[in-house]
Amino acid sequence: MNYSYPKSMVAAASESKGQDVKTAKHPAYALTTYELKDLRSTLERAIRETPPDVPVAEYLRNDLAEVIAEQEQRARIRQVSRRNDDQDHYCVRQQTTAELERVKRELQANLGLVTADSPARVPIQNHLRAIDAELADRADGRHASRTFR
């Protein structure tokens, strides 16, 4: 992954075996799970490969702690969500057409507020596609036949 990172982090990594360490363009909470995993590996490698006589920069430790905390928070949320709720939070079939249209408008407004390169666009767009597909199914009458089978 290509991130754009602070020069100080890149310099620290360059000193340790010529590695090109970078930090994310976005805060940890806005990164995808894969980006978090990749960033954690990169930070751990930079810390591990820092020569013993060179102190590890505090910001590397802080960045790593932030990434680990975000991963742990997401794991707790997944665990609680699975334990407390057997249904999909974004299940569009359980919503009325009026609710779907309202949610669609709200998601479109949110999409307009998010920058083009923001990872937040992905779940919003996925939810919009699910709503569009459900509304199309209902318009075609497939929803009723699928419900009563």
N, CA, C and O atoms as a GROMACS GRO file, in nm:
protein
  596
    1MET      N    1   0.083  -0.118   0.000
    1MET     CA    2   0.000   0.000   0.000
    1MET      C    3   0.087   0.124   0.000
    1MET      O    4   0.193   0.128   0.063
    2ASN      N    5   0.043   0.220  -0.069
    2ASN     CA    6   0.117   0.344  -0.073
    2ASN      C    7   0.050   0.446   0.017
    2ASN      O    8  -0.061   0.492  -0.010
    3TYR      N    9   0.117   0.479   0.124
    3TYR     CA   10   0.068   0.580   0.216
    3TYR      C   11   0.156   0.701   0.203
    3TYR      O   12   0.268   0.693   0.154
    4SER      N   13   0.106   0.811   0.247
    4SER     CA   14   0.187   0.931   0.250
    4SER      C   15   0.211   0.963   0.397
    4SER      O   16   0.117   0.996   0.469
    5TYR      N   17   0.334   0.952   0.440
    5TYR     CA   18   0.367   0.957   0.582
    5TYR      C   19   0.459   1.071   0.617
    5TYR      O   20   0.525   1.130   0.531
    6PRO      N   21   0.462   1.101   0.748
    6PRO     CA   22   0.551   1.208   0.793
    6PRO      C   23   0.697   1.177   0.758
    6PRO      O   24   0.739   1.062   0.766
    7LYS      N   25   0.772   1.277   0.719
    7LYS     CA   26   0.912   1.257   0.680
    7LYS      C   27   0.994   1.200   0.795
    7LYS      O   28   1.088   1.124   0.772
    8SER      N   29   0.960   1.235   0.917
    8SER     CA   30   1.036   1.185   1.032
    8SER      C   31   1.026   1.034   1.042
    8SER      O   32   1.124   0.967   1.078
    9MET      N   33   0.909   0.979   1.010
    9MET     CA   34   0.892   0.834   1.017
    9MET      C   35   0.970   0.769   0.904
    9MET      O   36   1.032   0.665   0.923
   10VAL      N   37   0.966   0.829   0.786
   10VAL     CA   38   1.039   0.775   0.672
   10VAL      C   39   1.188   0.777   0.702
   10VAL      O   40   1.260   0.682   0.671
   11ALA      N   41   1.235   0.886   0.762
   11ALA     CA   42   1.377   0.897   0.796
   11ALA      C   43   1.416   0.791   0.897
   11ALA      O   44   1.523   0.731   0.884
   12ALA      N   45   1.333   0.768   0.997
   12ALA     CA   46   1.364   0.666   1.097
   12ALA      C   47   1.372   0.529   1.033
   12ALA      O   48   1.458   0.448   1.069
   13ALA      N   49   1.284   0.503   0.940
   13ALA     CA   50   1.283   0.373   0.874
   13ALA      C   51   1.402   0.359   0.782
   13ALA      O   52   1.460   0.251   0.771
   14SER      N   53   1.440   0.466   0.716
   14SER     CA   54   1.553   0.461   0.625
   14SER      C   55   1.680   0.428   0.700
   14SER      O   56   1.767   0.357   0.650
   15GLU      N   57   1.691   0.481   0.822
   15GLU     CA   58   1.808   0.452   0.904
   15GLU      C   59   1.811   0.306   0.944
   15GLU      O   60   1.919   0.251   0.964
   16SER      N   61   1.697   0.242   0.954
   16SER     CA   62   1.693   0.102   0.992
   16SER      C   63   1.680   0.016   0.868
   16SER      O   64   1.569  -0.011   0.822
   17LYS      N   65   1.792  -0.028   0.812
   17LYS     CA   66   1.800  -0.119   0.698
   17LYS      C   67   1.735  -0.063   0.572
   17LYS      O   68   1.690  -0.141   0.488
   18GLY      N   69   1.730   0.066   0.556
   18GLY     CA   70   1.680   0.124   0.434
   18GLY      C   71   1.532   0.101   0.407
   18GLY      O   72   1.486   0.120   0.294
   19GLN      N   73   1.458   0.061   0.506
   19GLN     CA   74   1.314   0.040   0.488
   19GLN      C   75   1.244   0.173   0.462
   19GLN      O   76   1.284   0.276   0.514
   20ASP      N   77   1.141   0.169   0.380
   20ASP     CA   78   1.061   0.288   0.353
   20ASP      C   79   0.931   0.276   0.431
   20ASP      O   80   0.833   0.221   0.382
   21VAL      N   81   0.932   0.328   0.552
   21VAL     CA   82   0.814   0.321   0.638
   21VAL      C   83   0.730   0.445   0.617
   21VAL      O   84   0.782   0.556   0.605
   22LYS      N   85   0.600   0.424   0.612
   22LYS     CA   86   0.509   0.535   0.588
   22LYS      C   87   0.393   0.525   0.685
   22LYS      O   88   0.363   0.417   0.736
   23THR      N   89   0.328   0.636   0.709
   23THR     CA   90   0.207   0.635   0.791
   23THR      C   91   0.088   0.667   0.703
   23THR      O   92   0.105   0.719   0.593
   24ALA      N   93  -0.029   0.638   0.750
   24ALA     CA   94  -0.149   0.651   0.669
   24ALA      C   95  -0.188   0.796   0.646
   24ALA      O   96  -0.156   0.884   0.726
   25LYS      N   97  -0.259   0.819   0.534
   25LYS     CA   98  -0.312   0.951   0.504
   25LYS      C   99  -0.423   0.987   0.601
   25LYS      O  100  -0.449   1.105   0.626
   26HIS      N  101  -0.489   0.885   0.654
   26HIS     CA  102  -0.606   0.903   0.738
   26HIS      C  103  -0.576   0.856   0.880
   26HIS      O  104  -0.484   0.777   0.901
   27PRO      N  105  -0.653   0.902   0.978
   27PRO     CA  106  -0.637   0.852   1.115
   27PRO      C  107  -0.673   0.703   1.121
   27PRO      O  108  -0.741   0.652   1.032
   28ALA      N  109  -0.627   0.636   1.223
   28ALA     CA  110  -0.646   0.490   1.235
   28ALA      C  111  -0.792   0.450   1.223
   28ALA      O  112  -0.822   0.348   1.160
   29TYR      N  113  -0.884   0.526   1.281
   29TYR     CA  114  -1.025   0.487   1.278
   29TYR      C  115  -1.083   0.489   1.137
   29TYR      O  116  -1.186   0.426   1.111
   30ALA      N  117  -1.019   0.561   1.044
   30ALA     CA  118  -1.071   0.572   0.908
   30ALA      C  119  -1.008   0.471   0.812
   30ALA      O  120  -1.046   0.465   0.695
   31LEU      N  121  -0.912   0.392   0.860
   31LEU     CA  122  -0.846   0.294   0.775
   31LEU      C  123  -0.928   0.166   0.765
   31LEU      O  124  -1.003   0.132   0.857
   32THR      N  125  -0.913   0.096   0.654
   32THR     CA  126  -0.978  -0.034   0.641
   32THR      C  127  -0.905  -0.133   0.730
   32THR      O  128  -0.794  -0.106   0.776
   33THR      N  129  -0.965  -0.247   0.752
   33THR     CA  130  -0.903  -0.351   0.834
   33THR      C  131  -0.770  -0.393   0.773
   33THR      O  132  -0.672  -0.411   0.845
   34TYR      N  133  -0.766  -0.408   0.641
   34TYR     CA  134  -0.642  -0.446   0.574
   34TYR      C  135  -0.535  -0.338   0.591
   34TYR      O  136  -0.420  -0.370   0.620
   35GLU      N  137  -0.573  -0.213   0.574
   35GLU     CA  138  -0.476  -0.104   0.591
   35GLU      C  139  -0.423  -0.100   0.733
   35GLU      O  140  -0.304  -0.073   0.754
   36LEU      N  141  -0.509  -0.125   0.832
   36LEU     CA  142  -0.462  -0.130   0.971
   36LEU      C  143  -0.360  -0.242   0.991
   36LEU      O  144  -0.257  -0.222   1.054
   37LYS      N  145  -0.391  -0.359   0.936
   37LYS     CA  146  -0.301  -0.474   0.949
   37LYS      C  147  -0.167  -0.443   0.884
   37LYS      O  148  -0.061  -0.473   0.940
   38ASP      N  149  -0.172  -0.384   0.765
   38ASP     CA  150  -0.051  -0.348   0.692
   38ASP      C  151   0.031  -0.244   0.768
   38ASP      O  152   0.153  -0.255   0.778
   39LEU      N  153  -0.036  -0.143   0.820
   39LEU     CA  154   0.032  -0.037   0.894
   39LEU      C  155   0.094  -0.094   1.022
   39LEU      O  156   0.206  -0.057   1.058
   40ARG      N  157   0.021  -0.182   1.090
   40ARG     CA  158   0.075  -0.242   1.212
   40ARG      C  159   0.202  -0.320   1.181
   40ARG      O  160   0.302  -0.308   1.252
   41SER      N  161   0.199  -0.400   1.075
   41SER     CA  162   0.318  -0.478   1.035
   41SER      C  163   0.435  -0.386   1.004
   41SER      O  164   0.548  -0.412   1.043
   42THR      N  165   0.408  -0.278   0.932
   42THR     CA  166   0.512  -0.183   0.894
   42THR      C  167   0.573  -0.117   1.018
   42THR      O  168   0.695  -0.105   1.029
   43LEU      N  169   0.487  -0.075   1.109
   43LEU     CA  170   0.538  -0.010   1.231
   43LEU      C  171   0.616  -0.108   1.318
   43LEU      O  172   0.722  -0.074   1.371
   44GLU      N  173   0.564  -0.230   1.332
   44GLU     CA  174   0.636  -0.331   1.412
   44GLU      C  175   0.772  -0.362   1.351
   44GLU      O  176   0.871  -0.377   1.423
   45ARG      N  177   0.777  -0.371   1.217
   45ARG     CA  178   0.904  -0.398   1.148
   45ARG      C  179   1.001  -0.282   1.170
   45ARG      O  180   1.119  -0.304   1.195
   46ALA      N  181   0.952  -0.160   1.159
   46ALA     CA  182   1.040  -0.043   1.179
   46ALA      C  183   1.097  -0.041   1.319
   46ALA      O  184   1.215  -0.010   1.338
   47ILE      N  185   1.014  -0.072   1.417
   47ILE     CA  186   1.061  -0.074   1.556
   47ILE      C  187   1.160  -0.188   1.576
   47ILE      O  188   1.264  -0.170   1.639
   48ARG      N  189   1.127  -0.304   1.524
   48ARG     CA  190   1.210  -0.424   1.541
   48ARG      C  191   1.346  -0.406   1.472
   48ARG      O  192   1.447  -0.452   1.524
   49GLU      N  193   1.348  -0.341   1.357
   49GLU     CA  194   1.470  -0.329   1.279
   49GLU      C  195   1.554  -0.207   1.315
   49GLU      O  196   1.660  -0.184   1.257
   50THR      N  197   1.507  -0.129   1.410
   50THR     CA  198   1.586  -0.015   1.455
   50THR      C  199   1.707  -0.069   1.531
   50THR      O  200   1.691  -0.150   1.623
   51PRO      N  201   1.827  -0.026   1.494
   51PRO     CA  202   1.947  -0.075   1.562
   51PRO      C  203   1.939  -0.051   1.713
   51PRO      O  204   1.881   0.048   1.757
   52PRO      N  205   1.996  -0.142   1.793
   52PRO     CA  206   1.987  -0.131   1.939
   52PRO      C  207   2.043   0.000   1.995
   52PRO      O  208   1.998   0.048   2.099
   53ASP      N  209   2.141   0.057   1.927
   53ASP     CA  210   2.203   0.179   1.978
   53ASP      C  211   2.125   0.305   1.942
   53ASP      O  212   2.158   0.415   1.987
   54VAL      N  213   2.021   0.290   1.859
   54VAL     CA  214   1.939   0.405   1.818
   54VAL      C  215   1.806   0.397   1.893
   54VAL      O  216   1.737   0.295   1.885
   55PRO      N  217   1.768   0.503   1.965
   55PRO     CA  218   1.640   0.498   2.035
   55PRO      C  219   1.523   0.497   1.936
   55PRO      O  220   1.526   0.567   1.834
   56VAL      N  221   1.422   0.417   1.966
   56VAL     CA  222   1.303   0.411   1.881
   56VAL      C  223   1.224   0.539   1.904
   56VAL      O  224   1.197   0.578   2.017
   57ALA      N  225   1.189   0.601   1.796
   57ALA     CA  226   1.115   0.727   1.807
   57ALA      C  227   0.983   0.704   1.878
   57ALA      O  228   0.913   0.606   1.854
   58GLU      N  229   0.950   0.794   1.966
   58GLU     CA  230   0.828   0.783   2.046
   58GLU      C  231   0.703   0.782   1.957
   58GLU      O  232   0.605   0.715   1.989
   59TYR      N  233   0.706   0.855   1.846
   59TYR     CA  234   0.588   0.859   1.760
   59TYR      C  235   0.563   0.723   1.695
   59TYR      O  236   0.448   0.690   1.665
   60LEU      N  237   0.668   0.644   1.673
   60LEU     CA  238   0.646   0.509   1.620
   60LEU      C  239   0.570   0.424   1.721
   60LEU      O  240   0.476   0.353   1.686
   61ARG      N  241   0.612   0.432   1.846
   61ARG     CA  242   0.541   0.357   1.951
   61ARG      C  243   0.398   0.407   1.966
   61ARG      O  244   0.305   0.328   1.982
   62ASN      N  245   0.380   0.538   1.962
   62ASN     CA  246   0.246   0.596   1.975
   62ASN      C  247   0.156   0.554   1.859
   62ASN      O  248   0.040   0.518   1.879
   63ASP      N  249   0.210   0.559   1.737
   63ASP     CA  250   0.133   0.517   1.620
   63ASP      C  251   0.095   0.370   1.630
   63ASP      O  252  -0.018   0.332   1.600
   64LEU      N  253   0.190   0.287   1.673
   64LEU     CA  254   0.162   0.144   1.687
   64LEU      C  255   0.056   0.121   1.795
   64LEU      O  256  -0.034   0.039   1.777
   65ALA      N  257   0.065   0.192   1.906
   65ALA     CA  258  -0.035   0.178   2.013
   65ALA      C  259  -0.173   0.219   1.963
   65ALA      O  260  -0.273   0.156   1.997
   66GLU      N  261  -0.179   0.324   1.882
   66GLU     CA  262  -0.307   0.370   1.828
   66GLU      C  263  -0.367   0.266   1.733
   66GLU      O  264  -0.487   0.240   1.736
   67VAL      N  265  -0.283   0.206   1.649
   67VAL     CA  266  -0.331   0.104   1.555
   67VAL      C  267  -0.380  -0.018   1.631
   67VAL      O  268  -0.487  -0.072   1.600
   68ILE      N  269  -0.305  -0.063   1.731
   68ILE     CA  270  -0.345  -0.179   1.810
   68ILE      C  271  -0.475  -0.151   1.884
   68ILE      O  272  -0.563  -0.237   1.889
   69ALA      N  273  -0.488  -0.032   1.940
   69ALA     CA  274  -0.611   0.005   2.011
   69ALA      C  275  -0.731   0.003   1.916
   69ALA      O  276  -0.839  -0.043   1.955
   70GLU      N  277  -0.713   0.052   1.794
   70GLU     CA  278  -0.822   0.052   1.696
   70GLU      C  279  -0.859  -0.091   1.657
   70GLU      O  280  -0.978  -0.124   1.645
   71GLN      N  281  -0.759  -0.177   1.638
   71GLN     CA  282  -0.788  -0.316   1.604
   71GLN      C  283  -0.863  -0.386   1.718
   71GLN      O  284  -0.958  -0.461   1.694
   72GLU      N  285  -0.822  -0.361   1.840
   72GLU     CA  286  -0.889  -0.422   1.956
   72GLU      C  287  -1.032  -0.370   1.969
   72GLU      O  288  -1.123  -0.447   2.000
   73GLN      N  289  -1.052  -0.241   1.946
   73GLN     CA  290  -1.186  -0.183   1.953
   73GLN      C  291  -1.277  -0.246   1.849
   73GLN      O  292  -1.392  -0.279   1.879
   74ARG      N  293  -1.227  -0.264   1.727
   74ARG     CA  294  -1.307  -0.327   1.622
   74ARG      C  295  -1.339  -0.472   1.657
   74ARG      O  296  -1.449  -0.520   1.630
   75ALA      N  297  -1.243  -0.542   1.716
   75ALA     CA  298  -1.268  -0.681   1.757
   75ALA      C  299  -1.376  -0.686   1.864
   75ALA      O  300  -1.463  -0.774   1.859
   76ARG      N  301  -1.374  -0.593   1.960
   76ARG     CA  302  -1.478  -0.590   2.064
   76ARG      C  303  -1.614  -0.560   2.003
   76ARG      O  304  -1.714  -0.621   2.041
   77ILE      N  305  -1.619  -0.467   1.910
   77ILE     CA  306  -1.746  -0.433   1.844
   77ILE      C  307  -1.800  -0.553   1.769
   77ILE      O  308  -1.920  -0.582   1.777
   78ARG      N  309  -1.714  -0.623   1.695
   78ARG     CA  310  -1.758  -0.743   1.621
   78ARG      C  311  -1.812  -0.848   1.717
   78ARG      O  312  -1.915  -0.910   1.691
   79GLN      N  313  -1.741  -0.868   1.827
   79GLN     CA  314  -1.782  -0.970   1.924
   79GLN      C  315  -1.917  -0.936   1.985
   79GLN      O  316  -2.004  -1.022   1.993
   80VAL      N  317  -1.935  -0.813   2.028
   80VAL     CA  318  -2.062  -0.770   2.087
   80VAL      C  319  -2.173  -0.777   1.984
   80VAL      O  320  -2.284  -0.821   2.014
   81SER      N  321  -2.143  -0.734   1.862
   81SER     CA  322  -2.243  -0.736   1.756
   81SER      C  323  -2.290  -0.877   1.726
   81SER      O  324  -2.409  -0.901   1.709
   82ARG      N  325  -2.198  -0.970   1.720
   82ARG     CA  326  -2.234  -1.110   1.693
   82ARG      C  327  -2.313  -1.171   1.808
   82ARG      O  328  -2.404  -1.250   1.787
   83ARG      N  329  -2.277  -1.133   1.928
   83ARG     CA  330  -2.340  -1.191   2.046
   83ARG      C  331  -2.481  -1.134   2.066
   83ARG      O  332  -2.572  -1.209   2.103
   84ASN      N  333  -2.500  -1.006   2.042
   84ASN     CA  334  -2.627  -0.941   2.071
   84ASN      C  335  -2.724  -0.936   1.956
   84ASN      O  336  -2.842  -0.905   1.975
   85ASP      N  337  -2.676  -0.964   1.836
   85ASP     CA  338  -2.761  -0.939   1.722
   85ASP      C  339  -2.735  -1.043   1.614
   85ASP      O  340  -2.627  -1.046   1.555
   86ASP      N  341  -2.832  -1.126   1.587
   86ASP     CA  342  -2.817  -1.228   1.486
   86ASP      C  343  -2.852  -1.177   1.347
   86ASP      O  344  -2.831  -1.247   1.249
   87GLN      N  345  -2.904  -1.057   1.337
   87GLN     CA  346  -2.943  -1.005   1.206
   87GLN      C  347  -2.846  -0.897   1.161
   87GLN      O  348  -2.778  -0.834   1.242
   88ASP      N  349  -2.842  -0.878   1.033
   88ASP     CA  350  -2.755  -0.779   0.972
   88ASP      C  351  -2.808  -0.639   1.004
   88ASP      O  352  -2.927  -0.612   0.988
   89HIS      N  353  -2.719  -0.551   1.049
   89HIS     CA  354  -2.761  -0.415   1.081
   89HIS      C  355  -2.806  -0.338   0.957
   89HIS      O  356  -2.883  -0.242   0.966
   90TYR      N  357  -2.758  -0.380   0.842
   90TYR     CA  358  -2.792  -0.311   0.719
   90TYR      C  359  -2.891  -0.391   0.636
   90TYR      O  360  -2.898  -0.375   0.515
   91CYS      N  361  -2.968  -0.477   0.701
   91CYS     CA  362  -3.064  -0.560   0.629
   91CYS      C  363  -3.175  -0.472   0.573
   91CYS      O  364  -3.258  -0.419   0.648
   92VAL      N  365  -3.174  -0.458   0.442
   92VAL     CA  366  -3.269  -0.367   0.379
   92VAL      C  367  -3.406  -0.431   0.362
   92VAL      O  368  -3.505  -0.359   0.345
   93ARG      N  369  -3.415  -0.562   0.366
   93ARG     CA  370  -3.543  -0.629   0.345
   93ARG      C  371  -3.641  -0.606   0.459
   93ARG      O  372  -3.762  -0.619   0.442
   94GLN      N  373  -3.589  -0.572   0.575
   94GLN     CA  374  -3.676  -0.551   0.691
   94GLN      C  375  -3.730  -0.409   0.700
   94GLN      O  376  -3.813  -0.380   0.785
   95GLN      N  377  -3.684  -0.321   0.612
   95GLN     CA  378  -3.728  -0.182   0.617
   95GLN      C  379  -3.840  -0.158   0.516
   95GLN      O  380  -3.848  -0.224   0.412
   96THR      N  381  -3.925  -0.064   0.550
   96THR     CA  382  -4.032  -0.027   0.458
   96THR      C  383  -3.971   0.053   0.343
   96THR      O  384  -3.858   0.101   0.352
   97THR      N  385  -4.046   0.067   0.236
   97THR     CA  386  -3.999   0.144   0.121
   97THR      C  387  -3.971   0.289   0.161
   97THR      O  388  -3.872   0.347   0.118
   98ALA      N  389  -4.058   0.346   0.242
   98ALA     CA  390  -4.037   0.484   0.288
   98ALA      C  391  -3.907   0.495   0.369
   98ALA      O  392  -3.832   0.591   0.354
   99GLU      N  393  -3.880   0.396   0.455
   99GLU     CA  394  -3.756   0.397   0.533
   99GLU      C  395  -3.635   0.385   0.441
   99GLU      O  396  -3.535   0.455   0.460
  100LEU      N  397  -3.644   0.298   0.342
  100LEU     CA  398  -3.533   0.281   0.248
  100LEU      C  399  -3.505   0.410   0.173
  100LEU      O  400  -3.390   0.449   0.155
  101GLU      N  401  -3.610   0.477   0.129
  101GLU     CA  402  -3.591   0.602   0.055
  101GLU      C  403  -3.531   0.711   0.144
  101GLU      O  404  -3.447   0.789   0.099
  102ARG      N  405  -3.574   0.715   0.270
  102ARG     CA  406  -3.517   0.814   0.364
  102ARG      C  407  -3.370   0.785   0.388
  102ARG      O  408  -3.287   0.876   0.383
  103VAL      N  409  -3.338   0.658   0.416
  103VAL     CA  410  -3.198   0.620   0.442
  103VAL      C  411  -3.113   0.648   0.319
  103VAL      O  412  -2.999   0.694   0.331
  104LYS      N  413  -3.167   0.621   0.201
  104LYS     CA  414  -3.094   0.646   0.077
  104LYS      C  415  -3.060   0.795   0.064
  104LYS      O  416  -2.948   0.830   0.028
  105ARG      N  417  -3.157   0.882   0.092
  105ARG     CA  418  -3.131   1.026   0.085
  105ARG      C  419  -3.023   1.067   0.184
  105ARG      O  420  -2.934   1.146   0.151
  106GLU      N  421  -3.031   1.013   0.305
  106GLU     CA  422  -2.931   1.047   0.408
  106GLU      C  423  -2.792   0.998   0.368
  106GLU      O  424  -2.693   1.069   0.387
  107LEU      N  425  -2.785   0.877   0.313
  107LEU     CA  426  -2.656   0.823   0.270
  107LEU      C  427  -2.598   0.904   0.154
  107LEU      O  428  -2.477   0.927   0.149
  108GLN      N  429  -2.684   0.945   0.062
  108GLN     CA  430  -2.637   1.028  -0.050
  108GLN      C  431  -2.584   1.161   0.000
  108GLN      O  432  -2.484   1.212  -0.050
  109ALA      N  433  -2.651   1.219   0.100
  109ALA     CA  434  -2.603   1.344   0.159
  109ALA      C  435  -2.467   1.321   0.227
  109ALA      O  436  -2.376   1.403   0.213
  110ASN      N  437  -2.454   1.210   0.300
  110ASN     CA  438  -2.327   1.179   0.365
  110ASN      C  439  -2.217   1.158   0.262
  110ASN      O  440  -2.104   1.203   0.281
  111LEU      N  441  -2.249   1.092   0.153
  111LEU     CA  442  -2.151   1.068   0.048
  111LEU      C  443  -2.101   1.200  -0.011
  111LEU      O  444  -1.985   1.212  -0.047
  112GLY      N  445  -2.190   1.298  -0.019
  112GLY     CA  446  -2.150   1.429  -0.069
  112GLY      C  447  -2.057   1.504   0.025
  112GLY      O  448  -1.985   1.594  -0.017
  113LEU      N  449  -2.057   1.466   0.152
  113LEU     CA  450  -1.970   1.532   0.251
  113LEU      C  451  -1.834   1.466   0.266
  113LEU      O  452  -1.742   1.523   0.324
  114VAL      N  453  -1.821   1.344   0.213
  114VAL     CA  454  -1.698   1.267   0.230
  114VAL      C  455  -1.605   1.295   0.113
  114VAL      O  456  -1.650   1.304  -0.002
  115THR      N  457  -1.476   1.309   0.141
  115THR     CA  458  -1.380   1.333   0.034
  115THR      C  459  -1.371   1.213  -0.059
  115THR      O  460  -1.402   1.101  -0.020
  116ALA      N  461  -1.328   1.238  -0.180
  116ALA     CA  462  -1.325   1.133  -0.283
  116ALA      C  463  -1.235   1.016  -0.246
  116ALA      O  464  -1.261   0.903  -0.288
  117ASP      N  465  -1.129   1.039  -0.168
  117ASP     CA  466  -1.036   0.931  -0.134
  117ASP      C  467  -1.060   0.872   0.004
  117ASP      O  468  -0.978   0.795   0.054
  118SER      N  469  -1.171   0.908   0.066
  118SER     CA  470  -1.200   0.861   0.202
  118SER      C  471  -1.245   0.716   0.202
  118SER      O  472  -1.328   0.677   0.120
  119PRO      N  473  -1.192   0.635   0.294
  119PRO     CA  474  -1.237   0.497   0.306
  119PRO      C  475  -1.384   0.487   0.350
  119PRO      O  476  -1.445   0.382   0.336
  120ALA      N  477  -1.438   0.594   0.402
  120ALA     CA  478  -1.578   0.594   0.448
  120ALA      C  479  -1.675   0.580   0.331
  120ALA      O  480  -1.792   0.545   0.351
  121ARG      N  481  -1.629   0.607   0.210
  121ARG     CA  482  -1.716   0.597   0.092
  121ARG      C  483  -1.759   0.452   0.066
  121ARG      O  484  -1.870   0.428   0.019
  122VAL      N  485  -1.672   0.357   0.095
  122VAL     CA  486  -1.698   0.216   0.060
  122VAL      C  487  -1.825   0.162   0.127
  122VAL      O  488  -1.914   0.114   0.056
  123PRO      N  489  -1.838   0.168   0.260
  123PRO     CA  490  -1.961   0.115   0.320
  123PRO      C  491  -2.086   0.194   0.281
  123PRO      O  492  -2.195   0.138   0.269
  124ILE      N  493  -2.070   0.324   0.260
  124ILE     CA  494  -2.186   0.405   0.219
  124ILE      C  495  -2.232   0.360   0.081
  124ILE      O  496  -2.352   0.341   0.058
  125GLN      N  497  -2.138   0.344  -0.011
  125GLN     CA  498  -2.173   0.301  -0.146
  125GLN      C  499  -2.232   0.159  -0.146
  125GLN      O  500  -2.327   0.132  -0.219
  126ASN      N  501  -2.178   0.071  -0.064
  126ASN     CA  502  -2.232  -0.065  -0.054
  126ASN      C  503  -2.376  -0.064  -0.004
  126ASN      O  504  -2.461  -0.137  -0.055
  127HIS      N  505  -2.401   0.018   0.096
  127HIS     CA  506  -2.536   0.028   0.151
  127HIS      C  507  -2.631   0.086   0.047
  127HIS      O  508  -2.745   0.040   0.034
  128LEU      N  509  -2.586   0.186  -0.026
  128LEU     CA  510  -2.669   0.244  -0.132
  128LEU      C  511  -2.702   0.141  -0.240
  128LEU      O  512  -2.815   0.136  -0.288
  129ARG      N  513  -2.602   0.059  -0.278
  129ARG     CA  514  -2.628  -0.046  -0.377
  129ARG      C  515  -2.730  -0.146  -0.326
  129ARG      O  516  -2.817  -0.190  -0.402
  130ALA      N  517  -2.720  -0.184  -0.200
  130ALA     CA  518  -2.816  -0.278  -0.142
  130ALA      C  519  -2.957  -0.219  -0.143
  130ALA      O  520  -3.054  -0.288  -0.174
  131ILE      N  521  -2.968  -0.091  -0.108
  131ILE     CA  522  -3.098  -0.024  -0.109
  131ILE      C  523  -3.153  -0.018  -0.252
  131ILE      O  524  -3.270  -0.047  -0.274
  132ASP      N  525  -3.068   0.020  -0.347
  132ASP     CA  526  -3.113   0.028  -0.487
  132ASP      C  527  -3.161  -0.108  -0.537
  132ASP      O  528  -3.263  -0.117  -0.605
  133ALA      N  529  -3.088  -0.214  -0.504
  133ALA     CA  530  -3.128  -0.348  -0.547
  133ALA      C  531  -3.261  -0.388  -0.484
  133ALA      O  532  -3.346  -0.447  -0.551
  134GLU      N  533  -3.278  -0.359  -0.357
  134GLU     CA  534  -3.403  -0.393  -0.289
  134GLU      C  535  -3.520  -0.314  -0.346
  134GLU      O  536  -3.628  -0.369  -0.368
  135LEU      N  537  -3.501  -0.185  -0.371
  135LEU     CA  538  -3.608  -0.104  -0.429
  135LEU      C  539  -3.642  -0.153  -0.570
  135LEU      O  540  -3.759  -0.154  -0.608
  136ALA      N  541  -3.541  -0.194  -0.647
  136ALA     CA  542  -3.566  -0.247  -0.781
  136ALA      C  543  -3.644  -0.378  -0.773
  136ALA      O  544  -3.736  -0.402  -0.851
  137ASP      N  545  -3.606  -0.464  -0.676
  137ASP     CA  546  -3.679  -0.590  -0.656
  137ASP      C  547  -3.825  -0.563  -0.623
  137ASP      O  548  -3.915  -0.628  -0.675
  138ARG      N  549  -3.847  -0.467  -0.536
  138ARG     CA  550  -3.985  -0.436  -0.497
  138ARG      C  551  -4.063  -0.378  -0.614
  138ARG      O  552  -4.182  -0.408  -0.630
  139ALA      N  553  -3.999  -0.298  -0.695
  139ALA     CA  554  -4.066  -0.239  -0.811
  139ALA      C  555  -4.102  -0.346  -0.914
  139ALA      O  556  -4.204  -0.336  -0.982
  140ASP      N  557  -4.018  -0.449  -0.924
  140ASP     CA  558  -4.044  -0.559  -1.018
  140ASP      C  559  -4.143  -0.661  -0.962
  140ASP      O  560  -4.187  -0.750  -1.035
  141GLY      N  561  -4.176  -0.650  -0.836
  141GLY     CA  562  -4.270  -0.743  -0.774
  141GLY      C  563  -4.204  -0.871  -0.728
  141GLY      O  564  -4.272  -0.962  -0.680
  142ARG      N  565  -4.071  -0.881  -0.740
  142ARG     CA  566  -4.000  -1.003  -0.697
  142ARG      C  567  -3.998  -1.015  -0.547
  142ARG      O  568  -3.989  -1.126  -0.494
  143HIS      N  569  -4.006  -0.903  -0.478
  143HIS     CA  570  -3.999  -0.906  -0.331
  143HIS      C  571  -4.117  -0.985  -0.274
  143HIS      O  572  -4.099  -1.066  -0.184
  144ALA      N  573  -4.235  -0.961  -0.327
  144ALA     CA  574  -4.354  -1.028  -0.275
  144ALA      C  575  -4.347  -1.178  -0.300
  144ALA      O  576  -4.380  -1.257  -0.212
  145SER      N  577  -4.303  -1.219  -0.421
  145SER     CA  578  -4.298  -1.362  -0.449
  145SER      C  579  -4.188  -1.429  -0.368
  145SER      O  580  -4.203  -1.544  -0.328
  146ARG      N  581  -4.078  -1.360  -0.342
  146ARG     CA  582  -3.970  -1.417  -0.264
  146ARG      C  583  -4.010  -1.429  -0.118
  146ARG      O  584  -3.968  -1.522  -0.049
  147THR      N  585  -4.091  -1.338  -0.068
  147THR     CA  586  -4.134  -1.338   0.071
  147THR      C  587  -4.228  -1.452   0.101
  147THR      O  588  -4.224  -1.507   0.211
  148PHE      N  589  -4.314  -1.489   0.008
  148PHE     CA  590  -4.417  -1.588   0.034
  148PHE      C  591  -4.380  -1.729  -0.008
  148PHE      O  592  -4.464  -1.819   0.000
  149ARG      N  593  -4.260  -1.752  -0.053
  149ARG     CA  594  -4.219  -1.887  -0.092
  149ARG      C  595  -4.187  -1.971   0.027
  149ARG      O  596  -4.150  -2.087   0.012
   0.00000   0.00000   0.00000
